[in-house]
């Protein structure tokens, strides 16, 4: 029986999910995230492990540029 392929968004690992079998059995250990982007707009992502999910989550967060943080060190040394 042919199924659909689930691909880890981060590392590309693939797992074939066979139609008719419970996803909870075949996808044990996998993580699925629904990312709501707005009204009636949602993206779904699959991850094979917590580290892959963590890498994706960190990419989604806004980061303060390192050069900005280092400027505080420069100001402190000038005082």
WOLINDA-V384214 format. One record per backbone hydrogen bond with DSSP energy under -1.0 kcal/mol. CO is the residue of the C=O (numbers start at 1). NH is the residue of the N-H. If there is no record, write none. Layout:
co=<CO,CO>
nh=<NH,NH>
This chain:
co=<4,6,8,13,15,17,18,22,22,23,27,31,33,35,38,41,41,43,45,46,47,49,50,51,52,53,54,55,56,65,66,67,69,70,71,72,73,74>
nh=<17,15,12,8,6,4,21,25,26,27,30,47,45,43,41,37,38,35,33,9,31,53,54,55,56,57,58,59,60,69,70,71,72,74,75,76,77,78>
